[in-house]
């Protein structure tokens, strides 16, 4: 696995090729958002915030409850399985 510095360098080079800009040209801003309710669901929340922001929706409306995070994680897993190119069979459980 490559180090974060190497990956960061490759990412910066990719962005520069695509946009003719460097990452130092990017503008950042802080947007109002709801706070996560625990200390271990930051990754799915960051993805959900990014998705909502890129859809030009209000990220303050993203739910940060445990139940919402479970839904986010499932959505991420489904997308990853669909996009992986592998044929995953649906798993069902009779209760």
C-alpha positions in Angstrom: 0.0 0.0 0.0 1.3 3.4 -0.9 1.9 6.0 1.8 -0.6 8.9 2.3 2.1 11.4 1.0 2.5 9.5 -2.3 -1.3 9.2 -2.7 -1.7 12.8 -1.9 0.9 13.8 -4.5 -0.8 11.6 -7.2 -4.2 13.1 -6.3 -2.8 16.7 -6.6 -1.3 15.8 -10.0 -4.6 14.3 -11.2 -6.5 17.4 -10.2 -3.9 19.6 -11.9 -4.2 17.6 -15.1 -8.0 17.8 -15.1 -8.5 21.4 -14.0 -5.2 23.1 -14.8 -5.3 24.2 -11.1 -3.4 23.0 -8.1 -5.0 22.2 -4.8 -3.6 25.5 -3.4 -5.9 27.3 -5.9 -9.0 25.7 -4.3 -11.2 27.9 -2.1 -12.5 26.4 1.1 -15.4 27.4 3.3 -17.1 26.2 6.5 -20.7 25.3 6.1 -23.2 24.8 8.9 -24.1 21.2 9.5 -25.4 18.9 12.2 -22.9 17.3 14.5 -22.3 13.6 14.7 -23.7 11.9 17.7 -20.8 9.5 18.3 -17.1 9.1 17.8 -17.0 6.5 15.1 -19.3 7.4 12.2 -17.4 10.3 10.7 -16.5 8.6 7.4 -20.0 7.8 6.3 -21.1 11.3 7.5 -18.4 13.0 5.5 -19.4 11.1 2.4 -23.1 12.0 3.0 -22.2 15.7 3.6 -20.1 15.7 0.4 -22.9 14.0 -1.6 -25.5 16.4 -0.3 -23.3 19.4 -0.9 -22.5 18.4 -4.5 -26.2 17.9 -5.1 -26.5 21.6 -4.0 -28.8 20.6 -1.1 -28.8 21.9 2.4 -26.3 19.8 4.4 -27.8 20.9 7.7 -30.6 18.6 6.9 -28.4 15.5 6.9 -29.5 13.2 9.8 -26.7 12.2 12.1 -28.5 9.7 14.2 -27.3 6.1 14.7 -30.1 4.9 12.5 -29.3 7.3 9.7 -25.6 6.2 9.8 -26.7 2.6 9.5 -28.6 3.5 6.4 -25.6 5.5 5.0 -23.3 2.5 5.6 -25.7 0.2 3.8 -26.0 2.6 0.8 -22.2 2.8 0.6 -21.9 -1.0 0.7 -24.5 -1.4 -2.0 -22.8 1.1 -4.3 -19.4 -0.6 -3.8 -20.8 -4.0 -4.5 -22.6 -2.9 -7.6 -19.6 -0.9 -9.0 -17.1 -3.6 -8.1 -17.9 -5.7 -11.2 -18.3 -8.8 -9.1 -21.6 -10.7 -9.1 -22.8 -10.6 -5.5 -25.8 -12.6 -4.7 -28.4 -11.1 -2.5 -28.4 -12.5 1.0 -31.8 -12.9 2.6 -32.6 -14.3 6.0 -36.0 -15.8 6.9 -36.9 -14.5 10.4 
